[in-house]
């Protein structure tokens, strides 16, 4: 399954935009139809990589920004990129007191370090254990699939498509070429034969460092080990072309926006800010976010650095919403109840030495999952039951979708594997599980809804997604391991509850 730290990873969301915006202690920046594309910086500013990266947030007007940029220089900072329309400035500085000094400057609304380790720190990326399809497994699955006219060679193992009616939906409407889902992730291998027919290079980029690189292939994974984004992309839009697998919406376009750091595989805030702005300015209708913004699993508003991270990413994603982009995010793989009074986080910061802390979910947020207007997706298995690892929470989870459950929910398929089969770099296929896999299933259904309702706004599209979902209601018992103790508590009724939100998405209902 995807690494429990990485939803790559995972995320959450809240249904009420205004209440969360108020609780975060800041207001959205003024709406604007103009581009938030960054301004270039001088060669002098771009040289000599300093110790830490920061986001500095200010009022989105030119005079204030210019004043803050002068204060940044005076405090020993170098501007990497300025997003004028949302008032976010990405800065590098070796001054250990930079954060404190710049927060005291006139016009600065919030500012903080986006990491706890130096920019040059290296690490290892743990994408989780993927099991690749062997030749024998492929032959067995292809033989079963061949008995179903119109199915893809490996589709017999895709229990997830049948669970949400995506196989039947494809015969009615497989999605519009005018709809693009951008995978904000580790990169997408657009040369894969199942992805190449639907890939949109003009809407793809590498946002690592905070500035978009649109050169040919910049969006591709660094190595085959950075497979997470390619797997996610296939779940959304693998083509029905007689090759491999099929996606939930095999007729729509898919783009890749790479945000994972090449040294440690982490998803830093400035990269995600860039990705949301780029998606908005390049006409992307839907983004999938199967990750949390590093280095904090939860960002607490009483910490100035973490508050600045929430502020910066929220400005970017709200900007994209105003330009017509719907965001979906995974709920998380920690089996946390995000509607509880307290959660123990022992994984943060994940770019240096983690420290155990108890956080209040009403004051500490999983980003981008719990930001206003973002659709939070929990994971289910073949039995339409919450996956054992999936994070949940009444009033937090919006919808559920297949993410796999190899431990307790096994399908009657050729492989008998309860995980999700999808595309991998270099033309391969493999199984993964996690809420990372649930979110793209919901994103695919959202793409089908957008195809049917092209003029729907992000808010309207979210409402349609909830309306078409099927809610199984809370289970009478959730003792997955059979030890007599409940492994999670589902609160709510058959209309909306903490395990499934408004229900499990339904691709067939989306196109009828």
N, C-alpha and C positions, 0 to 999 in steps of 0.2 A: 504494500500500500504506500501511498505518498507519505513521506516522513511526517510524523505527528507535529513537528514544528513548522513544516512547510506547506501547507495546503497547496502548495505549488501546484500549490500550497493551500490556503483556506481563508474564509472571511464571514462577516455577518451584516445585518442591516436593520433599520427601524422603519415602521410603517408611517409614523407621524412626522412629517418634515419639520413643522414649526416647533414642536415640543423639543426635539433634539437640538435644533438650531439654538433655541433659547438656553437649553441646559449647557451647551458647549461654551456659552459666555461670549459669543460673537455673532455678528449678523452677516448674511451673504453680501458680497460686493455688488455694486450696482450692475444691473443687466446691461449688456451691450452686444450688438450684432457684429462689432468689429473684431478683427483677429486678435488673439492673445499671443501671437507668435513672438518669440524673444528677439531683442535687439542684439546686434553683434557687439563684441567687446574688442578692445585693442589688443595687439600682440603682447604689449607689456603686461596687461592684466592677466593674460592667459599663461604666462610662463611661471616656472618654479612652483610646482604643486606643493601647497602647504600641508599642515598637519591634519586639519579637520574641515569638514564641509558644514555649512549652516544654511538655514532658510531665514530670511528677514522679510517680514510681512508688514506692509504699509498701505496707506490709502492709495487707491488706483488713480492718481492724477500725476501728470508729468512734473509739476513743480515740487510736490512732496517727494516723489521718487528721486528727483535730482538731488534734493537736500539730503535724503537718506544715503544715497550713493556717495556723497562727499563725506558723510559721517562714517561710512564703512571704510573708506580709504584712510581716514584719520585714525581709525581704531586698528589699522593693520590688516584690513581685509581686502581681497581682490574679487571683484564681481565676475562671476562665470557667465551668468545669463540673467536678464531681467525680463519678467513677464509683465509688461506694463498694464495690460487690461485687467489683471487680477491682483496686482500689487505684491507679487512674490519675486524676491531676488535671491538667487543662489550665489553663495559666497564661499571662498576658501580663505582660511586664516590660520597662521601659526601662533597667533597671540593667544595664550591660555586664558586671558581675561576678555576675549573678544565678545562673547555672548553677553556678559554682564555690562560691558561698555556700550554695546550697540542697543541694548534694550533701554538704556537711559537716554538715547538720542531722540531729538524732536521728530515726530512723525512715525516712529516705529511703533507698531501695534502689538507685535510679538516677534520673537527671534529666538533661535536655539540651534544647537548642534544636531545634525541628522544622524550621527553615529557616535559610538564611544571609543572606537579604535581609529588610529591614523589612516589616512587615505591609502597609504601604501601597504597596509596590513593584508597579509594573504591568509587564506583559509581553505577549507574543503567544502564542497557542495554535496549535501546528502539529499538526493532526489527520491530516495526510497527504493525499494526493491521492485524491479519490473521483471516479469517473467515473459520472455519472448516466445513467439509461436514457433514450434519446431516443425520440420518438414512432415513428420508423421501426424502431428496434431492438425496441421493445415490440410493434409489429404483427407483425414477423417471428417473434418468440418466441411470441407468442400463437397464431399460425397453426400452429406446430409443436405446442404444448401442446394445442391443440384436438383433435389426432389421438389424444391419450392420454386416454381417459375418466377423469373424476375428478381430473384434475390441475389445478393453479392456472394462471392465465393466463401467468405468467412462469416456470413451473416447468421448462420445457425447458432453461433456462439454469442451473438449479440442479444441476449435476453432483455437487455435494457431498452432496446428499440421497441420490442413487442410489449414491454411493460407500460409504455406510455403511448402506444398506438402509432409510433413513428413509421413503422413499415407500411401500415394502411394509409397514413396521411400522405406518404410520398406518391401514392397512386392518384391522389386528388390534387394536391398542390405541394410540390417539393421545395417551394420558396422562390422568391424573386431575385433576379440578378441585380436589381436596384437596391438591395439590402445588403449591407456589409456588417459582419461581426468582427471586431478587432480583438485579438487575443493578447492581452497585456500580460507578458509572461517571460519565459526563458528564451524566446525566439521560436520561429516556425520554419521548418524545413519545407520550403515551397517547391522543392524538386521531387517530393514524394509523389508517386503516380496517382494517389488518391486525393491529393491536395492541389496539385498543379492546375487542374481544370478550373478550380474555383478561387484561386489565389489572386488577391489584389495588391500588386507591388506598389501602386501609386498611393496606397493608404497604409503603407508599412514603413517602419523606421527602427532605428536603434536609439533609445533615449538614455542610455547609460551615461551618467555624468550631468544630466539635466538639459542637454541640448540634442535635438533630433538630427540624426545622421540618416539620410535617405539614399546613400550611395548603394549601388547594386549589391544585393545580398547582405546588407548590414543587419537585416532583421533575422538572419539565420542563427541557429544555436552555435555557441563557440565550439562545442564538441558534441559527439553522439551522447555523452553523459548528460547533457542539458536537454533531455528529451521531453520535459514536462509540457512545454508549450505546444509541441508538435502533437502530442497525445490529445491535448485539449482541443486543438484545432480540428482533428479528425472526428471527434465526438460531435462537433457542431456541424461540419460541412464536408465530410469525406464524400466524394462524388459517387453517384450510382453509375459506374462506368464499366462494370464487369471485372473490377479489380478489388481484391481485399475486402474492405468493410464499407459500411454506409454511415453517413452522419444523420443527425436528427433532421437537419434542413439541407439536404444535399444539392439544392438548387441555388442557395444564396452564396455570396462571396465571403471569404474569410481573409483577414489581414493579420499581420504579426507586428507587435510593438514590443521590442526586447527591452527589459528593464533590469535583468539580473546582472549583478556585478561580476566581472570576469575573474576577480581574485578569490571571492568567497561565495558567490552565487546568491547573495542577499539582494533584497529589493528595497533600496534606500529611497527616502521620501522625494528627493529631487528628481529621481528617475520617473517616479510615478506621476509627479506633477507634470513633467514633460509629456508623458504618455496621454494623460487626459486632455491636455491642451491640443496635442497633435491630432488626436482622434476627432476632437470637436472641429478643428480647423480644416480637416480633410474629409468631412461629410460622412463620418462613421455613424451608423444608426444605433449600434449596440456594442458595448464592451463587456468582455468576460474577465473577471478578476479572481483567479484561483490562488490567492496569496494573502499574506498580511504584510504591511509595510514594516520593514526591519528598522531598528534592532529591537523594538518593543512589541511584544505580543499584545499588550494593552497600553495605550498612551493616556496618562493621567493628567488632568487639567491643573493640578496643583504643582506640577513640575514645569518650569518655563521652557525647557527643551522639548518635552513631549507635547506641551500645549501648542508650541510653534509648528510642530509636525502636523498636528490635527488641523490647525488653521490653514497651512499651506496646501495640503492635499484636498481639504474641503473646498477651498476657493477654486481649485482646478476642476474638481469633479462637478461643482455647481455650474461653473462656466460651461462645461460640456453639456450639462442638462439643459441649460438655457438655449443652447444651439441645437437641441433636438436629440441628444444622445442618452439612451437608457443604459444604466450600469447594473450588472449582476455580479454578485460576489459569493464566495463559498463561506459557510458558517463556521468552519473550523473542525479540527480533528481531535479535540481534547476531551470530548464528552462533557464540556462545561455547560452549566445552566446560566445563560446570560441574563436571565430574569431573577437571579438569586441575589442575596444580600452581600455575599462575599465569594471571591474566587482566589485560589492560591496559584500564583504564577511563579514557577521556578525556572523558566526558560529565558528570561530577559535580564540584561541585554544579550542578544545572541551573537554579537560581533566581538565580545570580550568575555568577561567572567560573569555568568548569570548569578543573580542574587534572589533568594526566595522572598516574595512579598505577597501580602494579602491585599487585593484591590477591591474597590467598590464598583461594580459594573455600571452604576449610574453616573460615575465620575471618571471612569477609565474606559477608553474605547478601542475596540479592534478596528484598525484603519486599513482599507477603506470601508470595510463591511458595515460598520455601525454609523456611517455618515448619512445625512439626510437624503432621502430619495433613492438610495441604493437598495436593490432587491437582494435580500439575504436568502440563501438556499441551503437547506439541510439535506443529508444523504439518506437514501433508502436502499434496501436490498431487494431480491427477487420476490420476497413475500410481502412487499409494500410496507415493511416495518422499518423504523428508524435504524440505521446502521449503528453498530455498537460504539463506534468511535465518534459519531457525529455530535458536534455541539448543537445546542437547541435553546429554546427560551420563548415563553409566551410573550407576544408583543415585539419580539425581535426577529424570529424567523418569519419570512413572508410566504415562501413556497418550499416544497421538497421535490427531489428528483433522484433518479438512480445514480448512486455513487459506488455501489458494490458493498458486499459483506461476505468475505471469504470464510469467516469464522463460523457464522451461525445461519446464513441464508444461502444455500447452494441450489443452483438451477438444474433442471433436467435438460442439459445441452450436451453436445459431444464432449466438451472439455470438463463439464461439471464444475467449472470455475465461477465463483460468485462475484468476481471482479469485472471491470469494464475493459473490453478489448477495443483497441484503437491504434492509430498510426504512430510510428516512431521514425526518427531520422534514418536516412539511408535506405528508405523503402521497406522498412521492417514494420512489424506489428507486435504488440505486447499488451499484457493485462496490468492494470493499476486499479487501486481503489482509494477513495477519499472524498471529502466534500469538494475537492478540486475537480472531481469527475462529475459531481452532481450539478454544479453551477453551469458548465457548458451544455448539459442537457436542457436546463431551463432556458439558457441563452438561445439554443436552437429553436425551442418552442416560441420564444419571444420573437425570433426572426420570422417564423411562419406567421405569427400574428401581425407583424409589421408588413409582411407581404400581402396579407388580406386587408389590412387597414393602413395604407401608406401614409395617411395624413394624421395618424394618431401621435400625440405628443408623448414624451416619456412617462408622464403621469397617467395618461390614458392607457398607454401600453401596459404599464404595471397593473392597472385596474383590470384590464382584459386578461392578463396572465393569472391573476388571482381568481377571476370569475370562472375560467375554464378548468381550474384545478379540481381534482377529486380528493376529498378529505376522508380518510378511513376512520377518523376519530382516535381518541386516545386508547391504547390497548388496555385490557383489564389488568394485565401484569407485564412488567418489563424486566424479568429475571433471566437475562440471556445466558448466563453461565450456570444457572440452576442451583445456586448456593443458598437459595431462600431469601436473599436480599434483593431489593429493587436496584437495578443498575442505573436508572434514571427515572425521574418523575415527570410525567406528562400532565400539564395543566391546561384546562380549556375544554371545549366541547367539540361537536362534530362539524361546526362551521369554521372555527379557527382554534388552534391549540399550539402548544410549545414545541411539539415534535415536527409538525408538518406545516405550520402556519395556516394558510388558506387551503392547503392540500397539495397533492402530488400533481405535477404538470401533466397535461394531456395533449399530445400533438394532434391527435385525430380531431378532437373537439375544436382545436385552434383553427383548422382549415374547413370545418363544416359550416 
